[in-house]
Amino acid sequence: MKKRWIALVVVAWPFLHLAVFLARFRRLPPVGELLTFVPTGVLGALAVHVLVSRSRSAGQTTAIVLGAALLTPVALLGNLYGGLLGPLAITVYGLAPLVVGASCGWLVGKRFSPRR
């Protein structure tokens, strides 16, 4: 179940950018431009997967996913503004909020998860 969710995030991330670009500019971006957002989706999903695999409870897993989801709009803005500086900036500025949100969720979930 967890692996399917991670795969969905990787696939959904570029489509989220497509939807925002289409809503803003009323056209689709070139394929090469869209491919610059793929590393953020892959690395962000990998970070969430690592934290979810280390989670101790369902509550901690929920906190990780919620933390990443809450900072997804910030990551999207980071990707879009990172485009002004190049592909590496797109990945770094988009990935940082996802990792921070998931890590904060992991810490909050760890704090409130039952002790074993």
N, CA, C and O atoms as a GROMACS GRO file, in nm:
protein
  464
    1MET      N    1   0.082  -0.120   0.000
    1MET     CA    2   0.000   0.000   0.000
    1MET      C    3   0.087   0.126   0.000
    1MET      O    4   0.059   0.221  -0.074
    2LYS      N    5   0.191   0.128   0.083
    2LYS     CA    6   0.275   0.247   0.092
    2LYS      C    7   0.347   0.273  -0.040
    2LYS      O    8   0.363   0.389  -0.080
    3LYS      N    9   0.391   0.168  -0.109
    3LYS     CA   10   0.464   0.186  -0.234
    3LYS      C   11   0.375   0.244  -0.343
    3LYS      O   12   0.422   0.324  -0.425
    4ARG      N   13   0.248   0.207  -0.345
    4ARG     CA   14   0.156   0.264  -0.444
    4ARG      C   15   0.137   0.413  -0.421
    4ARG      O   16   0.129   0.491  -0.516
    5TRP      N   17   0.130   0.453  -0.295
    5TRP     CA   18   0.112   0.594  -0.263
    5TRP      C   19   0.233   0.674  -0.307
    5TRP      O   20   0.219   0.783  -0.362
    6ILE      N   21   0.352   0.620  -0.282
    6ILE     CA   22   0.475   0.688  -0.322
    6ILE      C   23   0.480   0.704  -0.474
    6ILE      O   24   0.516   0.810  -0.524
    7ALA      N   25   0.445   0.599  -0.546
    7ALA     CA   26   0.443   0.606  -0.693
    7ALA      C   27   0.343   0.711  -0.740
    7ALA      O   28   0.370   0.782  -0.837
    8LEU      N   29   0.230   0.722  -0.675
    8LEU     CA   30   0.130   0.821  -0.711
    8LEU      C   31   0.185   0.963  -0.693
    8LEU      O   32   0.158   1.050  -0.776
    9VAL      N   33   0.260   0.986  -0.587
    9VAL     CA   34   0.318   1.119  -0.564
    9VAL      C   35   0.417   1.154  -0.675
    9VAL      O   36   0.417   1.266  -0.725
   10VAL      N   37   0.501   1.058  -0.712
   10VAL     CA   38   0.600   1.084  -0.817
   10VAL      C   39   0.532   1.119  -0.949
   10VAL      O   40   0.577   1.209  -1.020
   11VAL      N   41   0.425   1.049  -0.981
   11VAL     CA   42   0.354   1.074  -1.106
   11VAL      C   43   0.273   1.204  -1.098
   11VAL      O   44   0.264   1.278  -1.196
   12ALA      N   45   0.216   1.233  -0.981
   12ALA     CA   46   0.128   1.349  -0.967
   12ALA      C   47   0.203   1.482  -0.966
   12ALA      O   48   0.148   1.584  -1.007
   13TRP      N   49   0.328   1.482  -0.919
   13TRP     CA   50   0.400   1.609  -0.906
   13TRP      C   51   0.413   1.684  -1.038
   13TRP      O   52   0.380   1.803  -1.042
   14PRO      N   53   0.459   1.622  -1.147
   14PRO     CA   54   0.465   1.696  -1.274
   14PRO      C   55   0.327   1.738  -1.325
   14PRO      O   56   0.314   1.843  -1.388
   15PHE      N   57   0.224   1.657  -1.299
   15PHE     CA   58   0.090   1.693  -1.344
   15PHE      C   59   0.036   1.813  -1.266
   15PHE      O   60  -0.043   1.891  -1.320
   16LEU      N   61   0.076   1.827  -1.142
   16LEU     CA   62   0.038   1.943  -1.064
   16LEU      C   63   0.096   2.069  -1.128
   16LEU      O   64   0.029   2.172  -1.138
   17HIS      N   65   0.221   2.060  -1.171
   17HIS     CA   66   0.283   2.173  -1.239
   17HIS      C   67   0.214   2.204  -1.371
   17HIS      O   68   0.196   2.320  -1.408
   18LEU      N   69   0.177   2.099  -1.443
   18LEU     CA   70   0.104   2.120  -1.568
   18LEU      C   71  -0.026   2.195  -1.544
   18LEU      O   72  -0.059   2.288  -1.618
   19ALA      N   73  -0.098   2.156  -1.441
   19ALA     CA   74  -0.226   2.220  -1.412
   19ALA      C   75  -0.207   2.367  -1.375
   19ALA      O   76  -0.283   2.452  -1.421
   20VAL      N   77  -0.106   2.397  -1.293
   20VAL     CA   78  -0.081   2.536  -1.255
   20VAL      C   79  -0.037   2.618  -1.376
   20VAL      O   80  -0.083   2.731  -1.395
   21PHE      N   81   0.050   2.562  -1.458
   21PHE     CA   82   0.098   2.632  -1.577
   21PHE      C   83  -0.018   2.657  -1.674
   21PHE      O   84  -0.031   2.766  -1.730
   22LEU      N   85  -0.102   2.557  -1.692
   22LEU     CA   86  -0.216   2.570  -1.782
   22LEU      C   87  -0.315   2.675  -1.731
   22LEU      O   88  -0.368   2.754  -1.809
   23ALA      N   89  -0.340   2.676  -1.601
   23ALA     CA   90  -0.431   2.776  -1.544
   23ALA      C   91  -0.374   2.917  -1.555
   23ALA      O   92  -0.448   3.013  -1.578
   24ARG      N   93  -0.244   2.930  -1.540
   24ARG     CA   94  -0.183   3.063  -1.542
   24ARG      C   95  -0.163   3.117  -1.684
   24ARG      O   96  -0.193   3.234  -1.710
   25PHE      N   97  -0.111   3.033  -1.775
   25PHE     CA   98  -0.073   3.082  -1.907
   25PHE      C   99  -0.166   3.038  -2.020
   25PHE      O  100  -0.148   3.080  -2.134
   26ARG      N  101  -0.264   2.954  -1.989
   26ARG     CA  102  -0.362   2.906  -2.087
   26ARG      C  103  -0.298   2.825  -2.200
   26ARG      O  104  -0.353   2.815  -2.310
   27ARG      N  105  -0.182   2.769  -2.173
   27ARG     CA  106  -0.115   2.680  -2.268
   27ARG      C  107  -0.026   2.585  -2.189
   27ARG      O  108   0.002   2.609  -2.072
   28LEU      N  109   0.017   2.478  -2.252
   28LEU     CA  110   0.105   2.382  -2.187
   28LEU      C  111   0.251   2.421  -2.210
   28LEU      O  112   0.284   2.476  -2.315
   29PRO      N  113   0.339   2.392  -2.113
   29PRO     CA  114   0.481   2.424  -2.133
   29PRO      C  115   0.547   2.324  -2.226
   29PRO      O  116   0.491   2.217  -2.251
   30PRO      N  117   0.663   2.357  -2.278
   30PRO     CA  118   0.738   2.259  -2.358
   30PRO      C  119   0.775   2.138  -2.272
   30PRO      O  120   0.790   2.150  -2.150
   31VAL      N  121   0.791   2.024  -2.336
   31VAL     CA  122   0.821   1.900  -2.262
   31VAL      C  123   0.953   1.912  -2.185
   31VAL      O  124   0.962   1.864  -2.072
   32GLY      N  125   1.051   1.972  -2.244
   32GLY     CA  126   1.179   1.988  -2.176
   32GLY      C  127   1.167   2.066  -2.046
   32GLY      O  128   1.234   2.036  -1.948
   33GLU      N  129   1.081   2.166  -2.047
   33GLU     CA  130   1.058   2.245  -1.926
   33GLU      C  131   0.988   2.163  -1.819
   33GLU      O  132   1.018   2.175  -1.700
   34LEU      N  133   0.896   2.079  -1.860
   34LEU     CA  134   0.824   1.995  -1.765
   34LEU      C  135   0.917   1.892  -1.702
   34LEU      O  136   0.902   1.858  -1.584
   35LEU      N  137   1.013   1.842  -1.778
   35LEU     CA  138   1.104   1.739  -1.727
   35LEU      C  139   1.195   1.792  -1.617
   35LEU      O  140   1.252   1.712  -1.543
   36THR      N  141   1.210   1.923  -1.604
   36THR     CA  142   1.292   1.976  -1.496
   36THR      C  143   1.225   1.959  -1.360
   36THR      O  144   1.292   1.967  -1.258
   37PHE      N  145   1.094   1.935  -1.358
   37PHE     CA  146   1.023   1.917  -1.231
   37PHE      C  147   1.021   1.772  -1.184
   37PHE      O  148   0.986   1.745  -1.069
   38VAL      N  149   1.057   1.679  -1.270
   38VAL     CA  150   1.052   1.536  -1.236
   38VAL      C  151   1.148   1.502  -1.122
   38VAL      O  152   1.109   1.427  -1.032
   39PRO      N  153   1.273   1.553  -1.120
   39PRO     CA  154   1.361   1.517  -1.008
   39PRO      C  155   1.305   1.556  -0.872
   39PRO      O  156   1.326   1.485  -0.774
   40THR      N  157   1.234   1.669  -0.864
   40THR     CA  158   1.174   1.708  -0.737
   40THR      C  159   1.072   1.606  -0.692
   40THR      O  160   1.070   1.569  -0.574
   41GLY      N  161   0.988   1.560  -0.782
   41GLY     CA  162   0.888   1.459  -0.746
   41GLY      C  163   0.952   1.329  -0.703
   41GLY      O  164   0.908   1.268  -0.606
   42VAL      N  165   1.055   1.286  -0.774
   42VAL     CA  166   1.121   1.160  -0.741
   42VAL      C  167   1.193   1.169  -0.607
   42VAL      O  168   1.177   1.082  -0.521
   43LEU      N  169   1.272   1.275  -0.588
   43LEU     CA  170   1.347   1.289  -0.463
   43LEU      C  171   1.256   1.318  -0.344
   43LEU      O  172   1.281   1.269  -0.234
   44GLY      N  173   1.150   1.396  -0.365
   44GLY     CA  174   1.055   1.421  -0.258
   44GLY      C  175   0.983   1.294  -0.216
   44GLY      O  176   0.964   1.269  -0.096
   45ALA      N  177   0.942   1.215  -0.312
   45ALA     CA  178   0.876   1.088  -0.281
   45ALA      C  179   0.973   0.992  -0.211
   45ALA      O  180   0.932   0.917  -0.123
   46LEU      N  181   1.098   0.994  -0.251
   46LEU     CA  182   1.199   0.910  -0.186
   46LEU      C  183   1.218   0.952  -0.040
   46LEU      O  184   1.227   0.866   0.048
   47ALA      N  185   1.222   1.082  -0.014
   47ALA     CA  186   1.236   1.130   0.124
   47ALA      C  187   1.116   1.090   0.208
   47ALA      O  188   1.132   1.045   0.322
   48VAL      N  189   0.996   1.105   0.154
   48VAL     CA  190   0.876   1.065   0.227
   48VAL      C  191   0.876   0.913   0.248
   48VAL      O  192   0.837   0.866   0.356
   49HIS      N  193   0.918   0.839   0.148
   49HIS     CA  194   0.922   0.693   0.161
   49HIS      C  195   1.018   0.649   0.272
   49HIS      O  196   0.985   0.560   0.350
   50VAL      N  197   1.134   0.710   0.278
   50VAL     CA  198   1.232   0.675   0.383
   50VAL      C  199   1.173   0.704   0.521
   50VAL      O  200   1.187   0.622   0.612
   51LEU      N  201   1.109   0.818   0.536
   51LEU     CA  202   1.051   0.851   0.666
   51LEU      C  203   0.932   0.763   0.700
   51LEU      O  204   0.915   0.723   0.816
   52VAL      N  205   0.849   0.732   0.601
   52VAL     CA  206   0.734   0.644   0.626
   52VAL      C  207   0.781   0.504   0.663
   52VAL      O  208   0.721   0.440   0.749
   53SER      N  209   0.887   0.457   0.599
   53SER     CA  210   0.936   0.324   0.631
   53SER      C  211   0.996   0.317   0.771
   53SER      O  212   1.005   0.208   0.829
   54ARG      N  213   1.036   0.431   0.827
   54ARG     CA  214   1.089   0.435   0.964
   54ARG      C  215   0.984   0.469   1.067
   54ARG      O  216   1.013   0.472   1.187
   55SER      N  217   0.861   0.494   1.023
   55SER     CA  218   0.756   0.534   1.117
   55SER      C  219   0.720   0.416   1.208
   55SER      O  220   0.727   0.300   1.169
   56ARG      N  221   0.680   0.451   1.329
   56ARG     CA  222   0.648   0.351   1.430
   56ARG      C  223   0.500   0.320   1.440
   56ARG      O  224   0.461   0.216   1.493
   57SER      N  225   0.417   0.410   1.390
   57SER     CA  226   0.273   0.391   1.405
   57SER      C  227   0.200   0.454   1.287
   57SER      O  228   0.258   0.527   1.206
   58ALA      N  229   0.072   0.424   1.280
   58ALA     CA  230  -0.010   0.484   1.174
   58ALA      C  231  -0.022   0.634   1.193
   58ALA      O  232  -0.030   0.710   1.096
   59GLY      N  233  -0.023   0.677   1.317
   59GLY     CA  234  -0.030   0.821   1.346
   59GLY      C  235   0.093   0.895   1.298
   59GLY      O  236   0.084   1.006   1.247
   60GLN      N  237   0.209   0.832   1.314
   60GLN     CA  238   0.332   0.894   1.269
   60GLN      C  239   0.336   0.898   1.116
   60GLN      O  240   0.381   0.996   1.057
   61THR      N  241   0.288   0.793   1.052
   61THR     CA  242   0.280   0.792   0.906
   61THR      C  243   0.188   0.903   0.857
   61THR      O  244   0.219   0.972   0.760
   62THR      N  245   0.076   0.920   0.922
   62THR     CA  246  -0.018   1.026   0.887
   62THR      C  247   0.045   1.163   0.904
   62THR      O  248   0.026   1.251   0.821
   63ALA      N  249   0.121   1.181   1.012
   63ALA     CA  250   0.186   1.310   1.037
   63ALA      C  251   0.291   1.340   0.929
   63ALA      O  252   0.306   1.455   0.889
   64ILE      N  253   0.362   1.237   0.883
   64ILE     CA  254   0.462   1.256   0.777
   64ILE      C  255   0.394   1.301   0.649
   64ILE      O  256   0.436   1.398   0.586
   65VAL      N  257   0.291   1.231   0.611
   65VAL     CA  258   0.219   1.264   0.488
   65VAL      C  259   0.155   1.403   0.498
   65VAL      O  260   0.160   1.481   0.404
   66LEU      N  261   0.097   1.432   0.613
   66LEU     CA  262   0.034   1.562   0.633
   66LEU      C  263   0.137   1.674   0.629
   66LEU      O  264   0.111   1.780   0.571
   67GLY      N  265   0.253   1.652   0.690
   67GLY     CA  266   0.359   1.753   0.687
   67GLY      C  267   0.405   1.784   0.546
   67GLY      O  268   0.424   1.900   0.510
   68ALA      N  269   0.424   1.678   0.467
   68ALA     CA  270   0.466   1.699   0.328
   68ALA      C  271   0.355   1.765   0.248
   68ALA      O  272   0.381   1.852   0.165
   69ALA      N  273   0.230   1.725   0.272
   69ALA     CA  274   0.118   1.782   0.198
   69ALA      C  275   0.096   1.930   0.231
   69ALA      O  276   0.062   2.009   0.143
   70LEU      N  277   0.117   1.966   0.357
   70LEU     CA  278   0.097   2.106   0.396
   70LEU      C  279   0.199   2.199   0.331
   70LEU      O  280   0.168   2.315   0.302
   71LEU      N  281   0.319   2.150   0.308
   71LEU     CA  282   0.421   2.235   0.247
   71LEU      C  283   0.434   2.216   0.096
   71LEU      O  284   0.524   2.272   0.034
   72THR      N  285   0.345   2.137   0.037
   72THR     CA  286   0.347   2.119  -0.108
   72THR      C  287   0.326   2.250  -0.184
   72THR      O  288   0.395   2.271  -0.285
   73PRO      N  289   0.236   2.339  -0.143
   73PRO     CA  290   0.225   2.466  -0.216
   73PRO      C  291   0.354   2.549  -0.210
   73PRO      O  292   0.389   2.615  -0.308
   74VAL      N  293   0.424   2.545  -0.097
   74VAL     CA  294   0.550   2.617  -0.085
   74VAL      C  295   0.654   2.554  -0.178
   74VAL      O  296   0.733   2.624  -0.242
   75ALA      N  297   0.653   2.420  -0.186
   75ALA     CA  298   0.746   2.350  -0.276
   75ALA      C  299   0.715   2.384  -0.422
   75ALA      O  300   0.806   2.400  -0.503
   76LEU      N  301   0.588   2.394  -0.454
   76LEU     CA  302   0.550   2.431  -0.590
   76LEU      C  303   0.601   2.570  -0.624
   76LEU      O  304   0.654   2.593  -0.733
   77LEU      N  305   0.584   2.664  -0.532
   77LEU     CA  306   0.637   2.799  -0.555
   77LEU      C  307   0.789   2.797  -0.566
   77LEU      O  308   0.847   2.868  -0.648
   78GLY      N  309   0.854   2.715  -0.483
   78GLY     CA  310   0.999   2.702  -0.492
   78GLY      C  311   1.043   2.651  -0.628
   78GLY      O  312   1.142   2.698  -0.684
   79ASN      N  313   0.969   2.555  -0.681
   79ASN     CA  314   1.001   2.504  -0.814
   79ASN      C  315   0.982   2.612  -0.920
   79ASN      O  316   1.066   2.629  -1.008
   80LEU      N  317   0.873   2.684  -0.911
   80LEU     CA  318   0.845   2.786  -1.012
   80LEU      C  319   0.944   2.901  -1.006
   80LEU      O  320   0.992   2.946  -1.110
   81TYR      N  321   0.976   2.949  -0.885
   81TYR     CA  322   1.075   3.057  -0.874
   81TYR      C  323   1.217   3.008  -0.900
   81TYR      O  324   1.301   3.084  -0.947
   82GLY      N  325   1.242   2.880  -0.869
   82GLY     CA  326   1.373   2.823  -0.899
   82GLY      C  327   1.401   2.818  -1.048
   82GLY      O  328   1.517   2.814  -1.089
   83GLY      N  329   1.296   2.818  -1.128
   83GLY     CA  330   1.312   2.818  -1.272
   83GLY      C  331   1.385   2.940  -1.324
   83GLY      O  332   1.440   2.938  -1.434
   84LEU      N  333   1.386   3.046  -1.246
   84LEU     CA  334   1.459   3.166  -1.286
   84LEU      C  335   1.610   3.146  -1.275
   84LEU      O  336   1.687   3.218  -1.338
   85LEU      N  337   1.652   3.047  -1.194
   85LEU     CA  338   1.794   3.026  -1.170
   85LEU      C  339   1.852   2.901  -1.234
   85LEU      O  340   1.973   2.886  -1.242
   86GLY      N  341   1.765   2.811  -1.281
   86GLY     CA  342   1.814   2.692  -1.349
   86GLY      C  343   1.763   2.562  -1.290
   86GLY      O  344   1.697   2.562  -1.186
   87PRO      N  345   1.793   2.450  -1.357
   87PRO     CA  346   1.740   2.320  -1.315
   87PRO      C  347   1.779   2.277  -1.173
   87PRO      O  348   1.698   2.218  -1.103
   88LEU      N  349   1.902   2.307  -1.131
   88LEU     CA  350   1.943   2.269  -0.996
   88LEU      C  351   1.863   2.347  -0.892
   88LEU      O  352   1.823   2.291  -0.790
   89ALA      N  353   1.840   2.474  -0.916
   89ALA     CA  354   1.761   2.556  -0.824
   89ALA      C  355   1.616   2.507  -0.819
   89ALA      O  356   1.554   2.511  -0.713
   90ILE      N  357   1.563   2.462  -0.931
   90ILE     CA  358   1.427   2.408  -0.934
   90ILE      C  359   1.417   2.290  -0.838
   90ILE      O  360   1.324   2.280  -0.759
   91THR      N  361   1.514   2.201  -0.846
   91THR     CA  362   1.513   2.082  -0.762
   91THR      C  363   1.534   2.118  -0.616
   91THR      O  364   1.461   2.069  -0.529
   92VAL      N  365   1.631   2.202  -0.586
   92VAL     CA  366   1.662   2.235  -0.446
   92VAL      C  367   1.549   2.314  -0.382
   92VAL      O  368   1.505   2.280  -0.272
   93TYR      N  369   1.501   2.419  -0.449
   93TYR     CA  370   1.396   2.502  -0.391
   93TYR      C  371   1.262   2.428  -0.381
   93TYR      O  372   1.180   2.460  -0.294
   94GLY      N  373   1.240   2.333  -0.468
   94GLY     CA  374   1.118   2.255  -0.460
   94GLY      C  375   1.127   2.141  -0.361
   94GLY      O  376   1.027   2.105  -0.298
   95LEU      N  377   1.244   2.084  -0.347
   95LEU     CA  378   1.263   1.969  -0.259
   95LEU      C  379   1.271   2.008  -0.112
   95LEU      O  380   1.220   1.936  -0.026
   96ALA      N  381   1.335   2.119  -0.082
   96ALA     CA  382   1.356   2.158   0.057
   96ALA      C  383   1.226   2.166   0.138
   96ALA      O  384   1.221   2.109   0.247
   97PRO      N  385   1.120   2.232   0.090
   97PRO     CA  386   0.997   2.235   0.170
   97PRO      C  387   0.934   2.096   0.189
   97PRO      O  388   0.878   2.068   0.295
   98LEU      N  389   0.943   2.010   0.089
   98LEU     CA  390   0.887   1.875   0.103
   98LEU      C  391   0.960   1.797   0.211
   98LEU      O  392   0.896   1.731   0.294
   99VAL      N  393   1.092   1.804   0.211
   99VAL     CA  394   1.171   1.732   0.310
   99VAL      C  395   1.150   1.791   0.449
   99VAL      O  396   1.136   1.716   0.546
  100VAL      N  397   1.147   1.922   0.459
  100VAL     CA  398   1.124   1.986   0.590
  100VAL      C  399   0.986   1.949   0.644
  100VAL      O  400   0.973   1.916   0.762
  101GLY      N  401   0.884   1.955   0.560
  101GLY     CA  402   0.749   1.920   0.604
  101GLY      C  403   0.737   1.775   0.648
  101GLY      O  404   0.678   1.746   0.752
  102ALA      N  405   0.795   1.684   0.569
  102ALA     CA  406   0.790   1.542   0.605
  102ALA      C  407   0.870   1.516   0.732
  102ALA      O  408   0.828   1.436   0.816
  103SER      N  409   0.985   1.581   0.746
  103SER     CA  410   1.068   1.562   0.866
  103SER      C  411   0.999   1.616   0.991
  103SER      O  412   1.003   1.553   1.096
  104CYS      N  413   0.936   1.731   0.979
  104CYS     CA  414   0.861   1.785   1.093
  104CYS      C  415   0.746   1.692   1.129
  104CYS      O  416   0.717   1.670   1.247
  105GLY      N  417   0.679   1.638   1.028
  105GLY     CA  418   0.573   1.541   1.054
  105GLY      C  419   0.625   1.417   1.124
  105GLY      O  420   0.558   1.363   1.212
  106TRP      N  421   0.744   1.372   1.085
  106TRP     CA  422   0.804   1.255   1.148
  106TRP      C  423   0.834   1.284   1.295
  106TRP      O  424   0.809   1.200   1.382
  107LEU      N  425   0.889   1.403   1.322
  107LEU     CA  426   0.921   1.440   1.460
  107LEU      C  427   0.796   1.455   1.545
  107LEU      O  428   0.792   1.408   1.659
  108VAL      N  429   0.694   1.520   1.491
  108VAL     CA  430   0.568   1.536   1.565
  108VAL      C  431   0.504   1.400   1.589
  108VAL      O  432   0.456   1.372   1.699
  109GLY      N  433   0.504   1.315   1.487
  109GLY     CA  434   0.447   1.181   1.503
  109GLY      C  435   0.525   1.098   1.602
  109GLY      O  436   0.467   1.018   1.675
  110LYS      N  437   0.657   1.114   1.605
  110LYS     CA  438   0.739   1.041   1.701
  110LYS      C  439   0.709   1.087   1.842
  110LYS      O  440   0.704   1.006   1.935
  111ARG      N  441   0.690   1.215   1.858
  111ARG     CA  442   0.663   1.272   1.993
  111ARG      C  443   0.531   1.219   2.047
  111ARG      O  444   0.520   1.191   2.167
  112PHE      N  445   0.432   1.205   1.962
  112PHE     CA  446   0.298   1.166   2.009
  112PHE      C  447   0.264   1.021   1.985
  112PHE      O  448   0.153   0.979   2.017
  113SER      N  449   0.357   0.942   1.929
  113SER     CA  450   0.327   0.800   1.906
  113SER      C  451   0.345   0.724   2.038
  113SER      O  452   0.426   0.764   2.122
  114PRO      N  453   0.269   0.615   2.054
  114PRO     CA  454   0.282   0.537   2.177
  114PRO      C  455   0.420   0.472   2.187
  114PRO      O  456   0.478   0.430   2.086
  115ARG      N  457   0.471   0.465   2.307
  115ARG     CA  458   0.603   0.403   2.332
  115ARG      C  459   0.591   0.254   2.326
  115ARG      O  460   0.490   0.196   2.368
  116ARG      N  461   0.696   0.190   2.274
  116ARG     CA  462   0.697   0.043   2.269
  116ARG      C  463   0.780  -0.013   2.380
  116ARG      O  464   0.793  -0.135   2.393
   0.00000   0.00000   0.00000
